[in-house]
Amino acid sequence: MLCAMEKALTMSIDEREELELLREKVRTYEDIVRCLPFGLIFVDENDQVELVNPIGEEIRCVGERKGGPVADCHPPGTHTMLEKVLARFRDIPPEEQHPIVLERMNRYEVTYARVSAENGAFRGILWLSHDISRRKQLERELMHAERLAVLGRMASKVAHDIKNPLNAIKGAAHHLERVSADDEVAELGSLVKDQVTRIAMLLDRVGELTKPLRPQMVSTDLEGLVETQLSALKMAHPATTWRMEADTGIPAIPCDPSLVERLLSNAVENAVQAMDGGGEVSIGLGLEARPEGSQVELRIRDTGPGFPASVLEHLFEPFVTTRPDGTGLGLTIMREICLLHGGDISIDNIDAGALVTARLSA
């Protein structure tokens, strides 16, 4: 009898351990569903909302309707269409089933799929929703880039065609300035020459914008590169106060040194001009860990007036400028440099001045 009791007790312990293992598996599956990076709702064979994860609940506002009819989660005017969808998955053989994929609110891609048992029996419908707003944004940016590419090719041709007449106008103005005995005519000739030179410089910048940048990547000590640039900038702008701070342990990164120098030079020249040659410019270097990989941040901060709110959203578009003599092409090229180095650039107004943050892949 004692042996039988011990055996029964041993089996009871084994059963409890097996039950605990089963519970642990259930908790794991629940955690997986809860942490899915997309919305999930499962509607069972009786059209009841059986399972919903946090993102699915947020999108569809299920709330207390979990466990109730799926129709309660839809406006009354959509119930007829909902029943057609349910019937499609319920009645059509599983071998003929294809998921339904829809787009909602220009933000979500929603998939409806049949859930079947191993014997093909209908078990319910799985609702999955992915946030595609980032993809939509990239599609819009691609379309915008394609339009800019067309504009760039047209601008390049126009710039080429304009240069010859400009040279003739500049030559004529120079001749008038040289031979005219009338001081007023000579002054007007000089003015024409100056304006033609300005137009020619703008056309050269347009040409730069239309030429693709082809980076030559080499392992580069970014801190050393910035310090070298900073020494030259201090001599070029002695009225400006300069500061530099760099985090420790910034590694050498693959980059094109000439393009990064151009990026830094453009950013600093913008800052100095915004402060009318005075003020303070701070240059910072930091290493940031991001989901897509580590990036080095190059931060240029000035104490100028900042950017008008009306142009902040359009700063990286060609020919958008806040200066009367600006071309509006520098920031566009700066962003392209960052993108070619696996990063991006942002500009923000801060308490006193503006902050340019350029990110480069480490």
Secondary structure in CASP SS format (residue, H / E / C, confidence):
PFRMAT SS
TARGET T0000
AUTHOR 0000-0000-0000
METHOD secondary structure of the structure
MODEL  1
M C 1.00
L H 1.00
C H 1.00
A H 1.00
M H 1.00
E H 1.00
K H 1.00
A H 1.00
L H 1.00
T H 1.00
M H 1.00
S H 1.00
I H 1.00
D H 1.00
E H 1.00
R H 1.00
E H 1.00
E H 1.00
L H 1.00
E H 1.00
L H 1.00
L H 1.00
R H 1.00
E H 1.00
K H 1.00
V H 1.00
R H 1.00
T H 1.00
Y H 1.00
E H 1.00
D H 1.00
I H 1.00
V H 1.00
R H 1.00
C C 1.00
L C 1.00
P C 1.00
F C 1.00
G E 1.00
L E 1.00
I E 1.00
F E 1.00
V E 1.00
D E 1.00
E C 1.00
N C 1.00
D C 1.00
Q E 1.00
V E 1.00
E E 1.00
L E 1.00
V E 1.00
N C 1.00
P H 1.00
I H 1.00
G H 1.00
E H 1.00
E H 1.00
I H 1.00
R H 1.00
C C 1.00
V C 1.00
G H 1.00
E H 1.00
R H 1.00
K C 1.00
G C 1.00
G C 1.00
P E 1.00
V H 1.00
A H 1.00
D H 1.00
C H 1.00
H C 1.00
P C 1.00
P H 1.00
G H 1.00
T H 1.00
H H 1.00
T H 1.00
M H 1.00
L H 1.00
E H 1.00
K H 1.00
V H 1.00
L H 1.00
A H 1.00
R H 1.00
F H 1.00
R H 1.00
D H 1.00
I C 1.00
P C 1.00
P H 1.00
E H 1.00
E H 1.00
Q C 1.00
H C 1.00
P C 1.00
I E 1.00
V E 1.00
L E 1.00
E E 1.00
R E 1.00
M C 1.00
N C 1.00
R C 1.00
Y E 1.00
E E 1.00
V E 1.00
T E 1.00
Y E 1.00
A E 1.00
R E 1.00
V E 1.00
S E 1.00
A C 1.00
E C 1.00
N C 1.00
G C 1.00
A C 1.00
F E 1.00
R E 1.00
G E 1.00
I E 1.00
L E 1.00
W E 1.00
L E 1.00
S E 1.00
H E 1.00
D E 1.00
I C 1.00
S H 1.00
R H 1.00
R H 1.00
K H 1.00
Q H 1.00
L H 1.00
E H 1.00
R H 1.00
E H 1.00
L H 1.00
M H 1.00
H H 1.00
A H 1.00
E H 1.00
R H 1.00
L H 1.00
A H 1.00
V H 1.00
L H 1.00
G H 1.00
R H 1.00
M H 1.00
A H 1.00
S H 1.00
K H 1.00
V H 1.00
A H 1.00
H H 1.00
D H 1.00
I H 1.00
K H 1.00
N H 1.00
P H 1.00
L H 1.00
N H 1.00
A H 1.00
I H 1.00
K H 1.00
G H 1.00
A H 1.00
A H 1.00
H H 1.00
H H 1.00
L H 1.00
E H 1.00
R H 1.00
V H 1.00
S C 1.00
A C 1.00
D C 1.00
D H 1.00
E H 1.00
V H 1.00
A H 1.00
E H 1.00
L H 1.00
G H 1.00
S H 1.00
L H 1.00
V H 1.00
K H 1.00
D H 1.00
Q H 1.00
V H 1.00
T H 1.00
R H 1.00
I H 1.00
A H 1.00
M H 1.00
L H 1.00
L H 1.00
D H 1.00
R H 1.00
V H 1.00
G H 1.00
E H 1.00
L H 1.00
T H 1.00
K C 1.00
P C 1.00
L C 1.00
R C 1.00
P C 1.00
Q C 1.00
M C 1.00
V E 1.00
S E 1.00
T E 1.00
D C 1.00
L H 1.00
E H 1.00
G H 1.00
L H 1.00
V H 1.00
E H 1.00
T H 1.00
Q H 1.00
L H 1.00
S H 1.00
A H 1.00
L H 1.00
K H 1.00
M H 1.00
A H 1.00
H C 1.00
P C 1.00
A C 1.00
T C 1.00
T E 1.00
W E 1.00
R E 1.00
M E 1.00
E E 1.00
A E 1.00
D C 1.00
T C 1.00
G C 1.00
I C 1.00
P C 1.00
A C 1.00
I E 1.00
P E 1.00
C E 1.00
D C 1.00
P H 1.00
S H 1.00
L H 1.00
V H 1.00
E H 1.00
R H 1.00
L H 1.00
L H 1.00
S H 1.00
N H 1.00
A H 1.00
V H 1.00
E H 1.00
N H 1.00
A H 1.00
V H 1.00
Q H 1.00
A H 1.00
M C 1.00
D C 1.00
G C 1.00
G C 1.00
G C 1.00
E E 1.00
V E 1.00
S E 1.00
I E 1.00
G E 1.00
L E 1.00
G E 1.00
L E 1.00
E E 1.00
A C 1.00
R C 1.00
P C 1.00
E C 1.00
G C 1.00
S C 1.00
Q E 1.00
V E 1.00
E E 1.00
L E 1.00
R E 1.00
I E 1.00
R E 1.00
D E 1.00
T C 1.00
G C 1.00
P C 1.00
G C 1.00
F C 1.00
P C 1.00
A H 1.00
S H 1.00
V H 1.00
L H 1.00
E C 1.00
H C 1.00
L C 1.00
F C 1.00
E C 1.00
P C 1.00
F C 1.00
V C 1.00
T C 1.00
T C 1.00
R C 1.00
P C 1.00
D C 1.00
G C 1.00
T C 1.00
G C 1.00
L C 1.00
G H 1.00
L H 1.00
T H 1.00
I H 1.00
M H 1.00
R H 1.00
E H 1.00
I H 1.00
C H 1.00
L H 1.00
L H 1.00
H C 1.00
G C 1.00
G C 1.00
D E 1.00
I E 1.00
S E 1.00
I E 1.00
D E 1.00
N E 1.00
I E 1.00
D C 1.00
A C 1.00
G E 1.00
A E 1.00
L E 1.00
V E 1.00
T E 1.00
A E 1.00
R E 1.00
L E 1.00
S E 1.00
A C 1.00
END
